[in-house]
Amino acid sequence: MRPATALLKKTACGFLGLAFTLHKPGHDPAGNAVAALTDIHRRNYPAGWLATDRAYNAALPETFHIPVRGLGYRPVWDYRIDQLGIQDSHAGTLLIDGTRYCPDVPHPRSPPQPTSCATESTNPPGMPA
């Protein structure tokens, strides 16, 4: 059972917004997200996985990645299809799809293909796709 499904079964009100900011669309989304998450942290809500869209994975590390990790969050996001595969290397390690690997892993000849999960809904039962 996915955590979102378990949460919906435990509560009658579904998901609640815990914080928000008012700002111009596209104006400092990373800074506003950090402000909202800092407020959540100040109120002693537990930090954990943080799902974001591509506006945040492209943010500068000092404006989003470092502050949210400092609050205890572990951000997760997806990559565009042209960003998959071997992205970089450093001191022998390979950066593949955003994760460091030992250089002994088999080298993919082409970026991995999207899996069926990209076309299937991941929403909890009863939620629109």
Disulfide bonds with the S-S distance in Angstrom:
none
